[in-house]
Amino acid sequence: MSQTAVPQAFPQATPDTQDQTAQARQLPPLINEDWTAVIVGAALIAMVLVGVRPATPRFAWGTEQAPASALVAADNLARSAQVGLLVLAPLVLGAAVLRARVPAFLPGVLALFALAWVAQAMAGYVGAAGLGLEYVIFALAIGLAVNHTLAIPAWLREAARTEFYIKTGLVVLGATILFDEIVGAGMLGILQALVVVLSVWAFSFWLAKRMRVDDELATMLASAVSICGVSAAIATCGAIQGDRRKLSYVTSLVLVVAMPMMVLMPWVSRAFEMSPVVSGAWLGGTLDTSAAVVAAGEQLGDAGRNAAVVVKLSQNALIGVAAFLLTVWWAMRQRTERHGASLGLIRERFPKFVFGFLLASALFSFALPEASVAATRGLINTLRTVLFAMAFVSIGLETSLGSLVTTDGGRPALAFLGAQAVNVVWTLLLAYLIFGGVIFPVPDIK
């Protein structure tokens, strides 16, 4: 079977783009993005543990005790600058490892930090907090507003590295989740992930093909819906040697759809008084970005957030296996010279930041005294928040809302939405059966 032609809606690369691509190939990263995120996240945790502990800024305002002027008070700005220095120094070094253009990246990452600060300040308003509007929502909205109203300079685009910030943030998040919580619900998370991935992937691919979406795009869409969104789409693109323009489309679609889901799903959970653990398992198995899972899970409390992270990590753990199987399946489907794949592909595609998350969790669960864990938790949560806020500003800067509905007559977007709707209902049923005490005892997740 020959490959389906690229739809006209995916523009051909310009000479400038081709030159940039050639330069990127000549300068591969010294260490891949996953491992770089692990190293940067570990460096942040290590600095906090050895005593680099600036006071965290205050973002709550809108009351007599905390007026708006408190946000820009000298003390609060000094705290923000100190936290920014702690976060940005390792990020700049990591970007250099990833072969970023550091002279452009530096002002860009400073601007991202400033926009992330504004997003946190907007979320700190008492009215926003009362509506459950988290900082990630404001961060995405700010990025989209800048993207659709201004000409984004190259130095800001250089710093808009969504996955790098998300992966680093997840490594840092591991330091705030106890290992026994993951072990206690890990097998249930793997069980749910397996059932969801296999069934939802098959349905999503079938639906996309029924809507005349080409093979490459249908495969990426199915993986994004069923496994874990952006990371799965990236792994799938590499496994099938897919078109990078299609990958950009899928990742943008995933992130835009995740925003309303991130708001509506926790609201539905609270409105129907669902168990926090069941709700978290539902969110973790449905939302397609790790940052969205964490942000939505935080609206359900500690138990809901931790259950969501456990399920999401279980799905992330399937990326390597899925990449291997997709490589073999794609080779057979396309009848090329390739008849298999090496085990090295699994090692290459497996998300290394999952190892970093688990190692950080193990360190804080077993190796450190409780006093150290308690003393560092607040600052580590602040660092994680900064990283996720920067990630969502980057998402907005990279997303074009118009192209999502016009590409290929809108069929890929409709296929994605249809598959996601089925995924939401099916995963809710599985979360109730697996985590709600119907088939197995309710896991003890605090």
PLY file of the C-alpha trace (Angstrom):
ply
format ascii 1.0
element vertex 446
property float x
property float y
property float z
element edge 445
property int vertex1
property int vertex2
end_header
0.00 0.00 0.00
1.42 3.36 -0.95
1.44 6.28 1.41
-1.48 8.67 1.16
-0.57 12.04 -0.27
-0.09 14.91 2.15
-3.22 17.08 2.20
-2.86 20.52 0.71
-3.76 22.00 4.09
-0.32 20.97 5.36
1.95 23.62 3.77
5.17 22.63 2.15
8.37 23.59 3.93
9.87 26.91 2.90
13.57 27.31 2.07
14.07 29.02 5.46
12.41 26.10 7.22
14.53 23.65 5.26
17.68 25.54 6.25
16.66 25.46 9.90
15.92 21.75 9.67
19.30 21.08 8.08
21.03 23.06 10.83
19.14 21.12 13.50
20.29 17.85 11.95
23.89 19.03 11.92
23.69 19.89 15.62
21.90 17.06 17.41
21.32 17.47 21.15
24.14 16.33 23.39
21.55 14.43 25.45
17.97 13.81 24.33
15.14 15.90 25.76
13.86 13.22 28.16
17.22 12.71 29.85
17.90 16.44 29.87
14.58 16.99 31.66
15.54 14.33 34.20
18.91 15.99 34.82
17.42 19.49 35.13
14.64 18.27 37.41
17.15 16.38 39.56
19.35 19.49 39.76
16.42 21.58 41.01
15.56 19.00 43.67
19.21 18.67 44.72
19.63 22.42 45.13
16.59 22.58 47.37
17.84 19.65 49.46
21.28 21.18 50.02
19.74 24.39 51.30
18.96 26.66 48.34
15.52 27.60 49.61
14.32 31.09 48.72
11.03 32.27 50.16
8.14 31.61 47.77
6.14 34.51 46.32
2.54 35.13 47.39
-0.14 35.25 44.70
-3.39 35.34 46.70
-5.08 38.75 46.42
-8.45 40.41 46.20
-9.22 40.77 49.91
-8.60 43.49 52.48
-5.80 41.42 54.00
-4.19 40.80 50.57
-4.79 43.75 48.20
-3.57 43.77 44.62
-0.69 46.03 45.56
0.81 43.15 47.56
1.61 41.37 44.30
4.07 44.05 43.22
5.44 44.88 46.64
9.23 44.91 46.77
9.37 41.87 49.04
7.12 39.80 46.77
9.01 40.79 43.63
12.30 39.88 45.32
10.90 36.46 46.22
9.75 35.98 42.62
13.17 36.94 41.28
14.92 34.48 43.59
12.61 31.62 42.60
13.07 32.60 38.95
16.84 32.43 39.26
16.60 29.01 40.89
14.40 27.65 38.09
15.89 29.39 35.07
19.59 28.71 35.66
19.26 24.91 35.19
16.78 25.43 32.34
19.25 27.58 30.39
21.97 24.97 30.86
19.54 22.27 29.74
18.60 24.29 26.67
22.28 24.56 25.79
22.54 20.77 26.00
19.55 20.58 23.64
21.44 22.86 21.19
19.14 25.82 21.67
20.43 29.18 20.49
21.25 30.43 23.98
21.50 34.17 23.08
17.91 33.94 21.81
16.71 31.44 24.43
17.78 33.59 27.39
15.52 36.62 26.78
12.78 34.25 25.62
12.78 32.16 28.78
12.79 35.33 30.90
9.70 36.52 29.02
8.05 33.12 29.52
8.75 33.28 33.24
7.21 36.76 33.39
4.08 35.61 31.54
3.86 32.55 33.80
4.08 34.92 36.79
1.16 36.93 35.42
-0.85 33.70 34.97
-0.23 32.73 38.59
-1.22 36.21 39.71
-4.48 36.03 37.74
-5.26 32.64 39.27
-4.50 34.04 42.72
-7.43 36.46 42.52
-10.05 35.40 45.05
-12.79 35.36 42.40
-10.82 33.08 40.08
-9.94 30.76 42.94
-13.61 30.56 43.88
-14.47 29.39 40.36
-11.72 26.76 40.40
-9.78 28.48 37.59
-6.20 27.27 37.84
-3.02 29.01 36.72
-2.61 26.69 33.72
-5.85 27.99 32.21
-4.66 31.58 32.43
-1.22 30.58 31.15
-2.71 28.98 28.04
-5.04 31.93 27.49
-2.11 34.37 27.72
-0.09 32.35 25.22
-3.01 32.16 22.78
-3.69 35.89 23.12
-0.07 36.78 22.37
0.04 34.31 19.48
-3.08 35.66 17.79
-2.50 39.37 18.30
1.24 39.92 17.97
4.07 38.86 15.70
6.02 36.52 17.96
9.76 37.23 17.73
12.18 34.41 16.99
13.82 34.69 20.42
10.50 33.98 22.14
9.74 31.04 19.88
13.19 29.66 20.67
12.20 29.45 24.33
8.73 27.96 23.75
9.72 24.35 24.52
6.52 22.86 25.90
7.56 19.25 26.36
10.87 20.18 28.00
9.10 22.17 30.71
6.37 19.55 31.22
8.83 16.69 31.55
11.05 18.64 33.94
8.01 19.59 35.98
6.93 15.97 36.26
10.34 14.95 37.60
10.00 17.67 40.25
6.43 16.54 40.96
7.75 13.09 41.86
9.31 14.57 44.99
5.84 15.39 46.32
4.20 11.98 45.80
4.94 9.09 48.15
6.11 5.90 46.52
3.70 3.67 48.42
0.80 5.55 46.83
2.04 4.59 43.38
2.66 0.97 44.39
-0.73 0.72 46.08
-2.62 1.65 42.93
-0.02 0.93 40.25
-1.35 -2.42 39.10
-4.85 -1.03 38.85
-3.49 1.87 36.82
-1.68 -0.50 34.46
-4.85 -2.59 34.07
-6.96 0.43 33.20
-4.27 1.76 30.87
-4.06 -1.51 28.95
-7.81 -1.78 28.44
-8.14 1.87 27.45
-5.19 1.93 25.09
-6.12 -1.21 23.18
-9.83 -0.49 22.82
-9.70 3.27 22.28
-6.78 3.07 19.82
-8.66 0.58 17.64
-11.84 2.65 17.69
-10.02 5.93 17.05
-8.12 4.57 14.06
-11.28 3.03 12.63
-13.20 6.29 13.03
-10.42 8.36 11.45
-10.25 6.05 8.44
-14.04 6.16 8.09
-13.70 9.94 7.86
-11.07 9.61 5.11
-8.11 10.70 7.22
-4.81 9.45 5.76
-2.93 6.57 7.40
-0.16 8.60 9.04
-2.47 11.18 10.55
-4.99 8.54 11.64
-2.24 6.61 13.45
-0.98 9.70 15.27
-4.51 10.76 16.21
-5.35 7.30 17.55
-2.19 7.19 19.67
-2.75 10.69 21.01
-6.32 9.91 22.09
-5.68 6.48 23.55
-2.20 6.61 25.13
-1.05 9.96 26.46
-1.50 12.81 24.05
1.53 14.79 22.94
4.17 12.31 24.11
2.41 9.42 22.38
1.99 11.43 19.18
5.72 12.23 19.18
6.67 8.59 19.77
4.25 7.41 17.07
5.59 9.91 14.54
9.09 8.58 15.14
7.99 4.94 15.02
6.27 5.29 11.64
8.66 7.96 10.29
5.71 10.31 9.97
5.36 13.82 8.59
6.39 16.45 11.16
3.73 18.85 9.90
1.06 16.33 10.79
2.64 15.85 14.19
2.46 19.62 14.82
-1.22 19.58 13.90
-2.00 16.67 16.24
-0.16 18.14 19.19
-1.92 21.50 18.77
-5.29 19.76 18.56
-4.54 17.73 21.69
-3.60 20.79 23.70
-6.55 22.94 22.65
-9.08 20.18 23.40
-7.42 19.48 26.75
-8.20 23.00 28.01
-12.03 22.77 28.22
-11.80 19.14 29.35
-9.46 20.18 32.14
-12.13 22.58 33.42
-15.29 20.57 32.75
-14.26 17.12 33.96
-13.41 18.17 37.56
-16.62 20.22 37.60
-18.65 17.16 36.53
-16.89 15.08 39.18
-17.82 17.53 41.92
-21.35 18.10 40.62
-22.13 14.37 40.74
-20.20 13.90 44.02
-17.94 11.26 42.51
-15.22 9.60 44.57
-11.95 11.59 44.29
-10.04 8.39 43.45
-12.48 7.38 40.69
-12.51 10.95 39.39
-8.71 11.05 39.36
-8.49 7.73 37.51
-11.00 9.09 34.98
-9.01 12.28 34.43
-5.68 10.46 34.28
-6.96 8.05 31.66
-8.67 10.68 29.52
-6.80 13.98 29.54
-4.07 13.94 26.91
-1.33 16.04 28.50
0.49 15.36 31.73
0.29 18.98 32.89
-3.48 19.04 32.28
-3.84 15.86 34.32
-1.98 17.39 37.24
-3.84 20.70 37.03
-7.26 19.07 36.80
-6.37 16.55 39.47
-5.42 19.32 41.88
-9.02 20.52 41.77
-10.04 17.15 43.29
-7.71 17.29 46.27
-4.62 15.25 47.05
-6.24 11.83 46.56
-7.77 12.78 43.21
-4.57 14.38 41.93
-2.40 11.43 42.98
-4.78 8.89 41.43
-4.76 10.90 38.20
-0.95 10.96 38.13
-0.72 7.22 38.84
-3.01 6.39 35.91
-1.27 8.86 33.59
2.14 7.41 34.44
0.76 3.93 33.76
-0.24 5.06 30.28
3.10 6.79 29.78
4.82 3.51 30.60
3.16 1.94 27.56
4.74 4.37 25.08
7.81 2.21 24.49
5.81 -0.95 23.87
3.36 0.94 21.67
6.19 2.43 19.60
7.69 -1.01 19.05
4.36 -2.56 18.03
3.51 0.39 15.79
6.87 0.11 14.03
6.28 -3.55 13.24
2.65 -2.96 12.24
3.52 0.01 10.04
6.28 -1.90 8.28
3.95 -4.77 7.50
1.13 -2.44 6.45
3.30 -0.42 4.12
5.16 -3.52 2.81
8.55 -1.88 2.98
11.97 -3.45 3.30
11.71 -3.34 7.10
10.38 -6.55 8.64
10.84 -5.81 12.30
12.41 -3.57 14.87
15.16 -3.88 17.43
14.70 -3.80 21.16
16.69 -0.59 21.11
13.64 1.19 19.74
11.70 0.46 22.93
14.56 1.85 25.00
14.72 4.91 22.76
10.98 5.68 22.86
10.31 4.94 26.51
9.71 8.25 28.34
12.81 8.66 30.50
11.19 11.34 32.64
9.03 8.57 34.13
12.23 7.12 35.60
13.05 10.53 37.01
9.58 10.84 38.56
9.85 7.42 40.22
13.38 8.03 41.48
12.38 11.35 43.02
9.36 9.72 44.62
11.50 6.88 46.01
14.04 9.34 47.40
11.43 11.35 49.27
9.51 8.25 50.33
12.32 6.12 51.75
15.69 7.87 51.90
14.94 11.28 53.40
13.76 12.02 56.93
10.21 13.27 57.31
11.46 16.65 58.53
13.35 17.25 55.26
10.35 16.21 53.18
8.07 18.56 55.09
10.56 21.45 54.96
11.00 21.28 51.18
7.49 20.41 49.98
6.25 23.98 49.66
9.19 25.21 47.58
9.19 22.09 45.39
5.49 22.61 44.68
6.29 26.20 43.71
9.01 25.08 41.28
6.63 22.58 39.70
3.98 25.28 39.31
6.43 27.62 37.58
7.47 24.91 35.12
3.90 23.95 34.25
2.85 27.59 33.88
5.72 28.17 31.44
4.71 25.04 29.55
1.16 26.23 29.05
2.23 29.69 27.93
4.42 27.88 25.37
1.44 25.81 24.24
-0.53 28.96 23.52
2.38 30.50 21.63
2.65 27.43 19.39
-1.06 26.89 18.69
-3.01 28.32 15.77
-6.73 28.00 16.49
-7.81 28.61 12.90
-5.82 25.77 11.31
-7.36 23.20 13.62
-10.77 23.49 11.98
-9.70 24.12 8.38
-7.09 21.40 7.85
-8.27 18.73 5.42
-11.84 19.99 5.52
-12.02 19.62 9.30
-12.22 15.82 9.10
-9.19 15.09 11.34
-10.53 17.44 14.02
-13.97 15.81 13.91
-12.41 12.36 14.08
-10.37 13.40 17.10
-13.39 14.89 18.88
-15.52 11.82 18.17
-12.84 9.46 19.43
-12.28 11.60 22.51
-16.01 11.61 23.32
-16.07 7.81 23.28
-12.86 7.75 25.31
-14.40 9.97 28.01
-17.43 7.71 28.50
-15.55 4.41 28.25
-12.76 5.48 30.61
-15.28 6.72 33.19
-16.92 3.29 33.20
-13.55 1.56 33.59
-12.45 3.94 36.35
-15.63 3.17 38.28
-15.25 -0.59 37.83
-11.52 -0.73 38.63
-11.05 2.06 41.19
-14.57 2.28 42.65
-14.57 -0.97 44.61
-16.72 -2.92 42.14
-14.10 -5.45 41.01
-11.14 -4.67 43.31
-10.90 -3.09 46.76
-10.70 0.70 46.66
-6.97 1.61 46.67
-5.65 3.64 49.58
-4.53 6.84 47.86
-4.19 9.89 50.09
0 1
1 2
2 3
3 4
4 5
5 6
6 7
7 8
8 9
9 10
10 11
11 12
12 13
13 14
14 15
15 16
16 17
17 18
18 19
19 20
20 21
21 22
22 23
23 24
24 25
25 26
26 27
27 28
28 29
29 30
30 31
31 32
32 33
33 34
34 35
35 36
36 37
37 38
38 39
39 40
40 41
41 42
42 43
43 44
44 45
45 46
46 47
47 48
48 49
49 50
50 51
51 52
52 53
53 54
54 55
55 56
56 57
57 58
58 59
59 60
60 61
61 62
62 63
63 64
64 65
65 66
66 67
67 68
68 69
69 70
70 71
71 72
72 73
73 74
74 75
75 76
76 77
77 78
78 79
79 80
80 81
81 82
82 83
83 84
84 85
85 86
86 87
87 88
88 89
89 90
90 91
91 92
92 93
93 94
94 95
95 96
96 97
97 98
98 99
99 100
100 101
101 102
102 103
103 104
104 105
105 106
106 107
107 108
108 109
109 110
110 111
111 112
112 113
113 114
114 115
115 116
116 117
117 118
118 119
119 120
120 121
121 122
122 123
123 124
124 125
125 126
126 127
127 128
128 129
129 130
130 131
131 132
132 133
133 134
134 135
135 136
136 137
137 138
138 139
139 140
140 141
141 142
142 143
143 144
144 145
145 146
146 147
147 148
148 149
149 150
150 151
151 152
152 153
153 154
154 155
155 156
156 157
157 158
158 159
159 160
160 161
161 162
162 163
163 164
164 165
165 166
166 167
167 168
168 169
169 170
170 171
171 172
172 173
173 174
174 175
175 176
176 177
177 178
178 179
179 180
180 181
181 182
182 183
183 184
184 185
185 186
186 187
187 188
188 189
189 190
190 191
191 192
192 193
193 194
194 195
195 196
196 197
197 198
198 199
199 200
200 201
201 202
202 203
203 204
204 205
205 206
206 207
207 208
208 209
209 210
210 211
211 212
212 213
213 214
214 215
215 216
216 217
217 218
218 219
219 220
220 221
221 222
222 223
223 224
224 225
225 226
226 227
227 228
228 229
229 230
230 231
231 232
232 233
233 234
234 235
235 236
236 237
237 238
238 239
239 240
240 241
241 242
242 243
243 244
244 245
245 246
246 247
247 248
248 249
249 250
250 251
251 252
252 253
253 254
254 255
255 256
256 257
257 258
258 259
259 260
260 261
261 262
262 263
263 264
264 265
265 266
266 267
267 268
268 269
269 270
270 271
271 272
272 273
273 274
274 275
275 276
276 277
277 278
278 279
279 280
280 281
281 282
282 283
283 284
284 285
285 286
286 287
287 288
288 289
289 290
290 291
291 292
292 293
293 294
294 295
295 296
296 297
297 298
298 299
299 300
300 301
301 302
302 303
303 304
304 305
305 306
306 307
307 308
308 309
309 310
310 311
311 312
312 313
313 314
314 315
315 316
316 317
317 318
318 319
319 320
320 321
321 322
322 323
323 324
324 325
325 326
326 327
327 328
328 329
329 330
330 331
331 332
332 333
333 334
334 335
335 336
336 337
337 338
338 339
339 340
340 341
341 342
342 343
343 344
344 345
345 346
346 347
347 348
348 349
349 350
350 351
351 352
352 353
353 354
354 355
355 356
356 357
357 358
358 359
359 360
360 361
361 362
362 363
363 364
364 365
365 366
366 367
367 368
368 369
369 370
370 371
371 372
372 373
373 374
374 375
375 376
376 377
377 378
378 379
379 380
380 381
381 382
382 383
383 384
384 385
385 386
386 387
387 388
388 389
389 390
390 391
391 392
392 393
393 394
394 395
395 396
396 397
397 398
398 399
399 400
400 401
401 402
402 403
403 404
404 405
405 406
406 407
407 408
408 409
409 410
410 411
411 412
412 413
413 414
414 415
415 416
416 417
417 418
418 419
419 420
420 421
421 422
422 423
423 424
424 425
425 426
426 427
427 428
428 429
429 430
430 431
431 432
432 433
433 434
434 435
435 436
436 437
437 438
438 439
439 440
440 441
441 442
442 443
443 444
444 445
